[in-house]
């Protein structure tokens, strides 16, 4: 099979080429999106032990009970 001018002007050449380019762009876009999603997920999460160690345990002041009244001699 040699390329001839008839083969280059085939009516299927343009749709096949466009479909191939769109398929290639879809695969590349999906790969880039997957890499971005995985890297974002690795750095942005709800559980962070190092952050909890730095901030310490949160104690809310309204939750602490008042000390009992001081005892007095009669």
ChimeraX attribute file (.defattr): number of C-alpha atoms within 10 A of each C-alpha:
attribute: neighborCount
match mode: 1-to-1
recipient: residues
	/A:1	4
	/A:2	5
	/A:3	7
	/A:4	8
	/A:5	8
	/A:6	8
	/A:7	12
	/A:8	11
	/A:9	10
	/A:10	9
	/A:11	10
	/A:12	10
	/A:13	11
	/A:14	12
	/A:15	10
	/A:16	11
	/A:17	11
	/A:18	11
	/A:19	11
	/A:20	12
	/A:21	12
	/A:22	12
	/A:23	12
	/A:24	12
	/A:25	12
	/A:26	12
	/A:27	12
	/A:28	12
	/A:29	12
	/A:30	12
	/A:31	12
	/A:32	11
	/A:33	12
	/A:34	12
	/A:35	12
	/A:36	12
	/A:37	11
	/A:38	10
	/A:39	11
	/A:40	11
	/A:41	10
	/A:42	9
	/A:43	9
	/A:44	9
	/A:45	8
	/A:46	6
	/A:47	8
	/A:48	10
	/A:49	9
	/A:50	9
	/A:51	9
	/A:52	11
	/A:53	9
	/A:54	8
	/A:55	9
	/A:56	9
	/A:57	8
	/A:58	7
	/A:59	8
	/A:60	7
	/A:61	7
	/A:62	7
	/A:63	7
	/A:64	8
	/A:65	7
	/A:66	7
	/A:67	6
	/A:68	6
	/A:69	6
	/A:70	5
	/A:71	6
	/A:72	5
	/A:73	3
	/A:74	3
